[in-house]
Amino acid sequence: MTQRRLLTTKIQTPPLPPNTVQRTRLLEALDRGLQPNIRLTLLSAPAGYGKTTLLSAWVQDRELCTAWISLDEGDNDPFRFMSYLLAALESSLPTTDLPSPAGEPLSEDEIQQQILIPLINQMGQSPRQTTLVLDDYHWIQSQTIHDRMGYLLDHLPPQAHILIATRADPPLPITRLRGRGQVNELRMEDLRFQIEEAEAFLGTFTDLELTPDDVYSLNHRTEGWVSGLQMAAASLQVHEDKTAFIRDFSGSHHYIMDYLLDEVLRRQTPQIQAYLLYTSVLPRLCAPLCDAVIGVTGETFPPSQGILKDLERANLFIVPLDVQREWYRYHRLFGDLLQARLQRKDPRSIPALHRRASEWFEGQNLLDEAVQHALLSYDHVYAADLIERASEETFMRSETMTFLRWVQRLPEEEIQKRPKLGIYRAWALLLHGAPLSMVEAQLQKSPEESGPPGSSLTLQAFITLSQGQTEYGLELTQQALKMLPEDEIYLRDFATFCAAATQIALGDIDGGIQLLEQTSQTSQRSGNRAATVMILCELAEMRLRQLQVKEAEKLFQQALSIAIDEDGKILPIAGGPLIGLGDVALERYELDSAEQLLREGIQHAERWSLISTLNGHVSMAMLHHIRGEMLALQDTLEALHDLAQRFDASEFDDMIVDLIEASLNVRQGDLEAVRGWVSRRDLEGAPERLPSLYQENQVLARMYKYELPILARLNIAEGRCEQALKVLEELSSLAEQADRPFLQLEAEILKARTFHAVDDTDSSLAALRRALQIAAPVEAARVFLTEGEEFIQFLQTARSGWDSPELIDFTDHLLGKVGLPILKGPTPTQGLLEPLSPRELEVLHLLPTGLTAEELADELVISVNTIRSHSKSIYAKLGVHSRHEAVARATELDLL
């Protein structure tokens, strides 16, 4: 066929630019289009996403038989389009006898019969697969050409494939092809540079020397937009402070602005340009919201539902946010450009647009966005009124950090005019670790200035209780409940929670629990998710302290389900139950699960109350200790000390952090540090002498029982086992009085260790048996497996002496957690009248080594006489008279 006035470069595959990067995942995605059932591959994305470069790289890398056409506006002439189509296909088909569009104008029926059908037939006769690439198809507006391409797609033979690259979805039978599984699609979200691709692309520019953080930030700002990255890289080459440039990089940068203006905005009608500018004030947009906002402009626009769908179909830098295609947002750089243009063209309209958006969001009960737009309207009176109206509900959703962010943007005089706003700000400041003096300033105001009746009393009661003044705090709480209006749901529920917790602290456990359960039901009915979750977590933690692990787990799970709102959003208060579930996993020695739950819990809890992260950090410290992650442990301890120091309303948190650090120090052998802690806590002489501080303050005295295990461990480490046993007897007594079986369990384990250290095997085994009996029903594993290697070996050898299947199974469960083999011991059916003790089993396992009695004694850190005594007992129980016979008999009995 003779080419008549055709530009040959339009039908040649474009060369690759020098900074092309290998995009393997996209090349493989294009390969999927070569399957026999696929007729069309559609690359549909806005300008600058690298469509042409990707196709050119694919064609050259795969060495395909390709017909390529680079389209432009002039190709809307059907005759010209067909001429380029036939010219491009000429070299890829088996003959050159292609039809020609030359001559008199043909009807569409004649086009089909004389051109399209012969063309399709020749494609079907080709021994090779033919790929037709139509690049920049968005230029084609001719319905005639669309109809011809639709006919071609409908009748395409299996060995032919059409690939279209476009900025907007073409009016072709794509829906029908999609329904038949005959289309392969790559869109904007697919073409975005992933971080590895961005790093490789930016690496092709010399002298940039970007850090990984710089690359990540730039790719995030551009949302992986290839042209945006390229323009940024060009600018970066002349900027010394690259990090600052990246931080400030936006759609108002002159390269980006020129590109988007020329390639996108100016190609729209004036009406669509105005619509884009006005709606650019919205971080996310839907049709009803856009209709409401543009209604204040005085201009007339078609319904937004149709406009948004047209914008998406045209790939106009608009990103869908849900599968229903109800919510959208503009690409960040495109949005930056639109806002900059609006600021220059019509700045007076901006406050009104934000005010109308705020009203719409408030009507939908989307309070955060309503407040954000109210603040941007610069109408501080309106914004402060809105925040005051939203304050209680925001606290009931535990979004205190959000509330604090709001009020910090208000002028102080507007807050002072609204007492309720002031009291809620004081609460938020307290929860997030502000100095107590800032909070107490609110309490010093007159009743008329201090918010709803009883609201200041509730805050004062909480501070008083945090300082250990239990009886006075309870009195204030009861006064607050009498004064608070019935419609002050959040404050009443919180005051009731404080009252119940105080009753429990003063010894009325049943009454406190009953009040908590009642309040949990009422707060859930009123929609107070924060109070409901707090109460359920308090009940769960009580169950956990009572070693009712399964019951605690159920309560934490119930609390977590309530901490997820009706839209599936995880509220900040979810941090509490997540940390609680992490503690449950830690007690079961499920370390990976515990870490995941604790980290997620801390992350959420930080948005509710900084001090509420304390328990999570404490558990993370124990987890790091178990794993031997000493640097991470040190970082966590520093975070704990910082938390305790910031929350200066209470000394309890400081005491807890010091206690945890002392507990970890004694386990790690830092006895000097522990002695210093004992001195500061006035624990010398305990349990015979109660520390003076606790004689004066019965509430603080509740800490005493948690300090005794550390004191016992210190005594064991220093070889003062008799004193350790005194401490442990006191601990057992206090644990029983307070119904703390977990402390009872720890006491029995430490007794087992103490008796084992003085070679009192029978007492050691009896204490270990009691500990296992306490722990087995709830599978509490951590307390055993964090006692050190020597104790675990003792547990391993002690198994042989158990006569209870439950104890044997639980011991096996514990040993399996740390990957230790099970040492099966003698049983009556194995020919032994009396089983070997754990210490005798330790000696027995060393007999095959050939060590002398003196060497055996050194190995086990006991006397030579004790070794001889154990050996004599072993021989008697095995019915042998020598070491050699003992080894042989033990092997026969599967003891070795």
Buried (B, 14 or more C-beta within 10 A) or exposed (E): BEEEEBEEEBBEBBEEEEBBBEBEEBBEBBEEBBEEEBBBBBBBBBBBBBBBBBBBBBBBEBEBBBBBBBBEEEBBEBEBBBBBBBBBBBEBBEEEEBBEBEEEEBEEEEBBEBBBBBBBEBBBEBEEBBBBBBBBBBBBEBEBBBBBBBBBBBBBBEBBBBBBBBBBBBBBBBEEBBEEEBBBBBBBEBBBBEEEBBBBBBBBBEEBEBEEEBBBBBBEBBBBBBBBBBBBBEBBEEEEEBEEBBEEBBBBBEBBBEBBEEBBBEBBEEEBBBBBBBBBBBEEBBBBBBBBBBBBBEEEBEEBBEBBEBBBBBBBBBBBEEEEEBBBBBBBBBBBBBBBBBEEEBEEBBBBBBBBBBBBBBEEEBBBBBBBBBBBBEBBEBBBBBBBBBBBBBBBBBBBBBBBBBBEBBEEEBBEBBBBBBBBBBBBBBBBBBBBEEBBEBBEBEEEBBBBBBBBBBBBBBBBBBBBBBEBBBBBBBBBBEBBEEEBBBBBBBBBBBBBBBBBBBEBBEEBBEBBEEBBEBBBEBEBBBBBBBBBBBBBBBBBBBBBBEBBBBBBBBBBEBBEEEEEEBBBBBBBBBBBBBBBBBBBBBBEBBBBBBBBBBBBBBBBBBBBBBBBBBBBBBBBBBEEBEEBBEBBBEBBBBBBEBBBBBBBBBBBBBBBBBBBBBBBEBBEBBBEBBEEBBBEEBBEEBBEBBEEBBBBBBBBBBBBBBBBBBBBBEEBBEBBBBBBBBBBBBBEEBEBBBBBBBBBBBBBBBBBBBBBBEBBBBBBBBBBBBBBEBBBBBBBBBBEEEBBBBBBBBBBBBEEEEBBEBBEBBBEBBEBEEBEBBBEEBEBEEBBBBBBBBBBBBBBEEBEBEBBBEBBEBEBEBBEBBBEBBBEBBEBEEBEEBBBBBEEBEBB
